[in-house]
Every structure is written in structure tokens, then in C-alpha cells.
Amino acid sequence: MTESGLQAIGPKRAIIIFDTNFGNTERIGKSISAGLQRAGVKVDIVSTREALPGPLQTYDLIVIGAPTQKFTASEPMKEFIGRLEKREGGLEGKSFFAFDTKLPSRFSGSAAKYIESRLEKMGLRAAAQRSSAIGRGSTFKLDEGEEVRFEGIGVELGRGIAGQSAKN
């Protein structure tokens, strides 16, 4: 509490949790992070191997992304979501955003759809509709402009959790 009796409000906090194979999903996560930071949000970014489900309730926004594999989320991401489902409450009502990296075909499936569905079943609410970063090739190279597009999504997410207007 401040001297005026009002509760001091610190900067909003977000965490980005990602799985990646070729580094592309991590690059998209870093783009979202840059956008969130531009909107004044403090961001932590970790891989599924480093992420611990316990402290997630301290964040205002939870961003989760994975590559789409076999029409759904990667196995490391599914394992992480499974750990989240086993934890004891505390995330109901939290805001989240799901993203993935995938091929442009509508038949490729969506890791983000899987992530979004599972988080909503746990009682979290989507801050924005899931989104896919598109790439191509046998080594999966992101399409030009995807990182910039996702930085813009990060700015909008940040403005949303900070309650700011849509001005730059």
C-alpha cells in the first residue's frame, strides 16, 4: 500500500514457454517477448525443459508455443501440459496465449489448437485467439515477416494485460 492508501501496482509480468526443434518456435517466442516488452511488460522466456509449473500463478499472462508435429503439439509440450494439469489449482482465470509453428497446409494440424483446448479445460482464458507461424521446407524455415507479425501480436497482448489503449 502507498501513503495514499492505494495499492501499488508494479509492471505486468508474462512468461513464454516454448518447445522447439529447429529454433523457429523459440524465435517466434522471442518475437512475442519483444512485443510484450515494448508494451511495458516484464517477460521471462523458458523452454519446456526449464519450465516449472509451480510459479506460473505469479504471472499475468502465460504464453505457450510448440511446433506442430503429427497434427498436434510436440511430445515435450504434451508432457509439460500434462504436468500443468496435475498441479493443484491456482491457474483458473489466468490469461494465456497459444501459438505454434507449422506448414501452410490446413491438413498439417495445429499445436496451438491442442494447447488452447487443454488450457481452457484447466480454467484459463485466452487473451487472444491462437495463432500459427508458417514455415516451409525440409528444415522448416519461417516465412518472411512472421517474426515481425508475432512481435505485433506481443504488443497487442501486452496492451491488453496492461489495460493500455492501442496507441504507440
Backbone bond lengths (Angstrom), bond angles and torsions (degrees), N, CA, C in turn:
res aa  C-N    CA-C-N  psi(-1)  N-CA   C-N-CA  omega(-1)  CA-C   N-CA-C  phi
1 M - - - 1.453 - - 1.531 109.67 -
2 T 1.317 115.68 144.22 1.459 120.83 176.69 1.518 108.47 -91.33
3 E 1.358 116.64 174.25 1.466 120.62 178.99 1.523 111.44 -59.99
4 S 1.321 118.97 -29.53 1.462 121.92 -179.15 1.522 112.11 -78.48
5 G 1.344 116.83 -2.67 1.452 120.22 179.74 1.522 113.28 88.48
6 L 1.326 117.74 -1.50 1.458 121.24 178.24 1.519 109.22 -87.77
7 Q 1.299 115.58 144.66 1.459 119.73 177.71 1.520 109.53 -73.75
8 A 1.323 116.56 128.91 1.462 120.58 177.72 1.527 108.94 -69.41
9 I 1.306 116.30 133.68 1.459 121.44 179.56 1.514 108.30 -112.13
10 G 1.318 115.50 120.87 1.461 120.15 179.01 1.509 110.24 -86.45
11 P 1.318 115.95 -177.23 1.465 119.07 178.54 1.523 110.35 -65.10
12 K 1.308 115.84 149.32 1.457 120.95 176.55 1.522 108.39 -69.33
13 R 1.342 115.38 153.33 1.462 120.54 -177.43 1.517 110.08 -125.58
14 A 1.317 114.91 141.72 1.461 121.71 176.36 1.516 109.13 -133.62
15 I 1.331 114.68 152.37 1.459 120.73 172.79 1.519 107.51 -125.80
16 I 1.323 115.35 138.43 1.454 121.79 175.83 1.521 106.89 -115.12
17 I 1.335 114.96 122.43 1.457 121.78 179.98 1.524 106.96 -116.87
18 F 1.328 116.56 127.36 1.460 119.77 -174.81 1.524 111.30 -137.35
19 D 1.322 114.66 156.88 1.454 122.39 165.92 1.525 104.94 -119.74
20 T 1.310 117.53 149.13 1.461 119.86 -178.97 1.517 110.50 -150.24
21 N 1.317 116.29 149.78 1.466 121.67 175.10 1.514 111.56 -107.48
22 F 1.322 116.52 -52.29 1.463 122.27 -177.14 1.526 112.33 -104.89
23 G 1.340 117.81 4.15 1.461 122.12 -179.21 1.516 114.00 94.56
24 N 1.330 117.84 -7.04 1.462 120.17 -176.26 1.527 113.39 -70.96
25 T 1.322 117.65 -41.43 1.466 119.64 179.54 1.527 109.71 -66.28
26 E 1.312 117.34 -36.42 1.467 120.70 174.86 1.531 110.05 -63.43
27 R 1.323 117.86 -42.33 1.470 120.82 178.52 1.521 110.98 -61.02
28 I 1.326 117.50 -40.80 1.466 120.01 177.81 1.528 109.68 -66.80
29 G 1.318 117.38 -40.26 1.468 120.41 176.18 1.518 111.59 -59.62
30 K 1.328 116.96 -41.69 1.466 120.72 177.91 1.528 111.39 -66.90
31 S 1.325 117.24 -33.28 1.469 120.12 176.20 1.527 110.53 -66.28
32 I 1.326 116.63 -43.74 1.465 120.34 176.44 1.519 109.49 -60.74
33 S 1.330 116.86 -42.69 1.460 122.05 178.73 1.526 111.13 -58.12
34 A 1.329 116.52 -45.32 1.469 120.23 179.42 1.527 110.86 -60.28
35 G 1.315 116.72 -41.59 1.464 120.13 178.43 1.524 112.42 -66.20
36 L 1.319 116.57 -43.39 1.463 120.47 177.21 1.526 110.76 -59.68
37 Q 1.333 116.25 -42.93 1.461 120.45 179.78 1.525 110.85 -64.52
38 R 1.328 117.28 -38.98 1.475 120.38 176.04 1.519 111.00 -59.59
39 A 1.341 116.99 -30.20 1.460 121.51 179.32 1.537 112.01 -87.04
40 G 1.333 117.21 4.84 1.459 121.15 175.98 1.516 115.34 89.31
41 V 1.322 117.36 16.38 1.461 121.52 -178.86 1.531 109.35 -96.23
42 K 1.327 116.48 136.85 1.467 121.77 174.89 1.523 107.19 -81.67
43 V 1.342 117.61 129.39 1.458 121.64 -172.10 1.522 112.17 -124.83
44 D 1.328 115.11 136.11 1.455 122.63 167.62 1.526 106.30 -112.05
45 I 1.330 117.46 141.51 1.457 121.20 179.34 1.520 108.42 -132.35
46 V 1.343 115.93 126.38 1.458 121.06 -176.42 1.523 110.45 -142.38
47 S 1.324 115.20 155.25 1.463 120.00 175.20 1.526 109.15 -83.03
48 T 1.320 115.85 164.90 1.464 119.94 178.41 1.524 111.04 -60.10
49 R 1.335 117.54 -28.07 1.465 120.75 179.09 1.527 111.75 -68.38
50 E 1.329 117.31 -29.55 1.470 121.90 -177.17 1.520 113.22 -97.05
51 A 1.332 117.80 -18.73 1.460 122.04 -172.09 1.521 111.63 -74.11
52 L 1.315 114.52 137.30 1.458 121.75 175.65 1.527 108.34 -115.63
53 P 1.326 118.31 127.64 1.458 120.20 -177.64 1.530 114.01 -64.33
54 G 1.322 118.15 -27.16 1.462 121.98 -174.19 1.518 116.73 -52.72
55 P 1.326 119.35 -56.09 1.470 119.72 -172.82 1.536 115.25 -82.15
56 L 1.321 119.19 9.11 1.463 120.21 -175.63 1.532 113.71 -63.96
57 Q 1.331 117.73 -25.01 1.464 119.34 -178.71 1.525 112.37 -66.85
58 T 1.334 118.41 -13.13 1.464 120.89 179.89 1.526 112.70 -82.10
59 Y 1.336 117.36 -5.26 1.464 121.32 -177.81 1.525 111.26 -98.77
60 D 1.332 115.45 147.57 1.461 121.42 176.50 1.526 111.28 -82.06
61 L 1.328 117.15 -26.08 1.459 122.67 -179.29 1.519 109.08 -142.25
62 I 1.331 115.47 133.76 1.451 121.89 176.93 1.524 106.94 -115.48
63 V 1.335 116.56 118.10 1.461 122.58 -179.59 1.525 107.34 -109.52
64 I 1.337 116.39 127.25 1.458 120.16 -177.02 1.521 109.31 -131.15
65 G 1.356 115.80 131.01 1.457 120.09 -179.24 1.513 112.77 -142.30
66 A 1.331 114.38 150.04 1.471 120.62 -179.08 1.518 109.74 -151.63
67 P 1.334 115.97 158.81 1.464 118.55 171.41 1.532 109.52 -72.74
68 T 1.314 115.73 148.17 1.458 120.57 174.66 1.523 107.84 -83.53
69 Q 1.326 115.13 123.40 1.464 121.39 179.56 1.518 108.41 -135.00
70 K 1.310 116.75 131.94 1.471 121.08 179.78 1.530 110.33 52.99
71 F 1.333 116.77 42.67 1.464 125.15 174.96 1.531 114.55 74.96
72 T 1.329 119.24 4.07 1.460 121.33 -175.13 1.535 109.64 -148.60
73 A 1.312 116.57 -166.54 1.464 121.51 179.43 1.528 110.85 -71.87
74 S 1.321 115.77 154.07 1.460 122.03 177.05 1.530 110.51 -62.74
75 E 1.314 116.51 156.61 1.476 120.71 -179.63 1.535 112.79 -59.02
76 P 1.356 119.69 -44.61 1.468 118.01 178.15 1.539 112.37 -59.43
77 M 1.332 117.59 -34.70 1.459 119.46 178.04 1.524 110.67 -70.89
78 K 1.326 117.20 -40.98 1.465 119.84 177.76 1.530 110.23 -60.52
79 E 1.331 116.54 -40.31 1.466 120.20 177.99 1.523 110.80 -63.86
80 F 1.333 117.57 -41.57 1.461 120.84 178.40 1.534 110.50 -63.43
81 I 1.324 117.04 -46.54 1.474 120.63 178.80 1.533 109.44 -59.76
82 G 1.326 117.24 -39.40 1.462 121.25 176.52 1.518 112.13 -59.28
83 R 1.337 116.54 -41.08 1.476 120.26 176.82 1.525 110.51 -65.19
84 L 1.326 116.50 -37.64 1.475 119.99 177.75 1.528 110.52 -62.68
85 E 1.310 116.01 -42.75 1.468 120.60 -178.37 1.520 112.08 -64.29
86 K 1.327 117.41 -27.93 1.463 121.44 -178.01 1.527 113.02 -83.33
87 R 1.323 117.56 -16.44 1.470 119.07 -177.64 1.520 109.80 -71.27
88 E 1.299 116.42 158.23 1.456 122.22 -177.73 1.521 111.47 -84.94
89 G 1.309 118.39 101.18 1.466 124.90 171.01 1.521 115.89 43.11
90 G 1.321 114.82 -163.89 1.450 121.56 176.15 1.511 115.62 93.32
91 L 1.332 118.25 -12.49 1.462 119.89 -178.81 1.534 112.55 -107.99
92 E 1.325 117.69 -6.52 1.450 120.62 -179.56 1.528 109.72 -56.54
93 G 1.325 116.20 131.46 1.461 121.13 179.09 1.515 114.56 84.50
94 K 1.326 118.02 -9.06 1.472 120.59 177.68 1.519 109.33 -67.04
95 S 1.319 115.89 149.40 1.466 121.59 177.35 1.516 110.28 -86.37
96 F 1.333 115.44 143.55 1.453 119.90 176.79 1.527 109.63 -142.06
97 F 1.327 113.91 164.10 1.455 122.28 171.82 1.518 107.28 -139.23
98 A 1.335 116.58 131.84 1.464 122.05 179.87 1.523 109.68 -110.33
99 F 1.340 115.26 137.98 1.461 120.12 176.13 1.521 109.51 -141.08
100 D 1.324 114.82 163.49 1.451 119.95 176.22 1.518 110.11 -148.25
101 T 1.321 114.32 171.40 1.464 122.13 170.11 1.513 105.51 -118.38
102 K 1.338 115.86 138.02 1.455 118.83 -175.28 1.510 111.70 -161.00
103 L 1.317 115.42 168.99 1.454 122.47 173.93 1.531 108.98 -74.41
104 P 1.340 118.17 159.54 1.458 120.42 -175.06 1.524 115.64 -73.41
105 S 1.304 120.27 -9.67 1.455 122.17 -177.42 1.529 112.16 -71.55
106 R 1.312 115.89 138.72 1.474 119.10 175.95 1.515 110.84 -67.73
107 F 1.314 117.45 -14.03 1.459 122.39 179.21 1.528 112.71 -89.20
108 S 1.340 117.76 1.18 1.467 119.92 -177.37 1.520 113.22 -81.13
109 G 1.327 118.26 -11.03 1.457 120.77 -178.62 1.511 110.58 83.67
110 S 1.345 116.32 -168.02 1.459 120.03 -177.67 1.523 111.53 -159.14
111 A 1.323 115.90 117.78 1.463 120.72 172.71 1.529 110.15 -66.07
112 A 1.330 116.45 -37.68 1.470 120.49 -178.50 1.521 111.33 -62.52
113 K 1.318 117.06 -37.94 1.467 120.50 178.66 1.530 109.81 -63.11
114 Y 1.336 116.58 -43.38 1.462 121.58 176.94 1.529 110.39 -60.05
115 I 1.332 116.47 -49.62 1.463 121.63 -178.56 1.525 110.47 -60.16
116 E 1.322 116.23 -48.90 1.465 121.17 -179.00 1.530 111.11 -58.62
117 S 1.316 116.76 -45.72 1.463 121.07 -179.18 1.525 111.94 -61.18
118 R 1.317 116.55 -45.65 1.470 120.37 -177.98 1.528 111.54 -67.68
119 L 1.334 117.52 -40.40 1.463 119.78 -179.88 1.524 111.19 -68.06
120 E 1.321 117.21 -38.95 1.467 119.69 177.65 1.528 110.76 -63.71
121 K 1.333 118.16 -36.91 1.465 121.43 177.34 1.528 111.30 -64.74
122 M 1.343 116.50 -25.20 1.471 120.80 177.60 1.528 111.78 -85.28
123 G 1.336 117.52 -1.86 1.458 120.65 177.40 1.511 115.10 95.76
124 L 1.334 118.20 6.38 1.461 120.23 175.00 1.522 108.33 -80.88
125 R 1.327 116.90 159.73 1.465 120.26 -179.66 1.527 110.10 -122.07
126 A 1.319 114.79 138.49 1.463 120.95 -177.68 1.526 110.52 -70.36
127 A 1.327 116.31 127.71 1.463 122.02 175.85 1.520 110.42 -77.55
128 A 1.323 116.39 -25.07 1.465 124.03 177.78 1.522 106.78 -160.14
129 Q 1.322 115.59 159.87 1.460 119.88 178.68 1.522 110.21 -64.76
130 R 1.305 115.83 142.07 1.465 121.53 179.11 1.525 110.23 -52.53
131 S 1.343 115.50 157.48 1.455 119.39 -179.25 1.522 109.58 -145.31
132 S 1.339 115.06 150.00 1.457 122.10 -178.53 1.516 110.88 -116.12
133 A 1.323 116.15 133.37 1.463 122.18 170.91 1.520 106.29 -91.17
134 I 1.305 116.04 128.04 1.458 121.83 -174.31 1.530 110.76 -96.81
135 G 1.310 115.36 139.50 1.454 121.96 176.37 1.513 110.07 -144.56
136 R 1.322 115.18 172.64 1.466 120.33 -176.29 1.516 110.66 -143.89
137 G 1.321 114.73 167.19 1.457 121.41 172.68 1.511 113.78 93.83
138 S 1.321 115.15 163.66 1.462 121.02 -177.81 1.528 112.15 -67.59
139 T 1.325 117.10 -25.62 1.468 120.39 175.47 1.520 110.89 -104.08
140 F 1.313 117.49 11.80 1.453 125.84 176.05 1.529 113.21 47.76
141 K 1.303 114.93 90.95 1.462 122.38 175.99 1.525 108.15 -105.11
142 L 1.340 116.42 128.73 1.461 120.93 179.95 1.517 111.41 -59.80
143 D 1.321 116.20 141.82 1.458 120.92 174.67 1.526 109.52 -63.23
144 E 1.323 116.11 149.55 1.453 121.40 178.07 1.528 109.99 -59.05
145 G 1.313 116.06 135.18 1.460 121.75 177.00 1.515 115.39 92.78
146 E 1.328 118.14 -9.42 1.468 119.65 -177.60 1.528 112.16 -66.37
147 E 1.327 117.20 -40.80 1.463 118.93 -179.96 1.531 110.83 -64.49
148 V 1.307 117.02 -39.99 1.472 121.09 178.32 1.525 109.89 -65.32
149 R 1.332 116.65 -42.70 1.470 120.69 179.27 1.532 110.68 -60.01
150 F 1.315 116.60 -42.76 1.460 119.41 -178.67 1.530 112.42 -74.76
151 E 1.311 118.44 -25.99 1.466 118.94 171.83 1.525 108.53 -64.42
152 G 1.315 117.08 -40.59 1.465 121.14 176.00 1.520 112.26 -61.90
153 I 1.323 116.81 -39.40 1.464 120.24 175.88 1.523 109.50 -62.29
154 G 1.329 116.80 -40.84 1.468 120.51 177.53 1.513 112.21 -60.19
155 V 1.330 117.02 -42.31 1.472 120.55 177.63 1.525 109.75 -59.79
156 E 1.319 116.83 -47.18 1.471 120.58 -178.87 1.526 111.44 -64.29
157 L 1.317 117.72 -41.34 1.462 120.63 175.76 1.527 110.58 -60.48
158 G 1.327 115.79 -44.25 1.460 120.45 179.70 1.509 112.18 -62.20
159 R 1.308 116.67 -43.41 1.469 120.23 177.69 1.522 110.71 -63.13
160 G 1.325 115.31 -37.57 1.455 119.32 179.92 1.515 112.87 -64.23
161 I 1.321 117.57 -44.74 1.472 118.74 -178.67 1.519 111.56 -77.77
162 A 1.323 117.21 -24.79 1.459 119.88 179.18 1.526 111.66 -86.91
163 G 1.356 116.45 -9.89 1.452 119.82 -179.83 1.515 112.90 70.56
164 Q 1.331 116.21 25.65 1.456 120.54 -178.90 1.518 110.00 -87.33
165 S 1.324 116.13 160.33 1.465 120.36 173.92 1.510 108.98 -74.46
166 A 1.302 116.88 169.59 1.470 122.54 -176.54 1.523 111.77 -84.37
167 K 1.332 118.82 33.58 1.464 122.05 177.97 1.529 109.90 -95.73
168 N 1.313 117.17 154.51 1.477 121.83 173.91 1.493 110.93 -89.07
